[in-house]
């Protein structure tokens, strides 16, 4: 992929994301760093997550 199409701007540290896996578990996810622009290492995102609800 050309570098002009891969511009990375970092992540929004003030956002939480809610995701659901295949077992219907629900998680809260927050990116801490993603790129040099947000004090991270490109290709090695740091995040935290917590199980909000067990699936059935």
C-alpha positions in Angstrom: 0.0 0.0 0.0 1.4 3.4 -0.9 2.5 5.5 2.1 0.2 8.3 1.0 -2.8 6.0 1.8 -1.4 4.9 5.2 -1.4 8.2 7.1 -1.8 7.4 10.8 -3.1 10.2 13.0 -3.1 8.3 16.3 -6.0 7.4 18.5 -8.6 9.2 20.5 -7.5 8.8 24.1 -10.8 10.2 25.3 -12.9 7.5 23.8 -14.1 4.1 24.9 -15.3 1.4 22.5 -17.8 -1.3 23.3 -17.2 -4.5 21.4 -18.9 -8.0 21.5 -17.1 -11.2 20.7 -18.4 -14.4 19.2 -19.4 -15.8 22.6 -21.5 -12.6 23.2 -19.2 -11.3 25.8 -19.2 -7.5 25.9 -16.0 -5.6 26.5 -15.1 -1.9 27.1 -11.9 -1.1 25.2 -9.7 2.0 25.3 -6.6 2.7 23.2 -3.8 4.2 25.2 -1.3 4.7 22.4 -1.0 3.7 18.7 1.7 5.7 17.0 4.7 7.9 17.6 2.3 10.9 17.5 0.6 9.8 20.7 3.8 8.5 22.4 3.4 5.0 21.2 5.3 2.6 18.9 3.9 2.1 15.4 2.6 -1.4 15.0 2.4 -2.0 18.8 -0.8 -0.4 20.1 -1.3 -0.3 23.8 -4.8 -0.7 25.1 -6.8 -1.6 28.1 -10.0 -3.6 28.2 -12.5 -4.9 30.7 -15.3 -7.5 30.5 -18.6 -5.7 31.0 -21.0 -8.6 30.6 -20.6 -12.3 30.2 -22.3 -13.8 27.1 -24.8 -16.6 27.4 
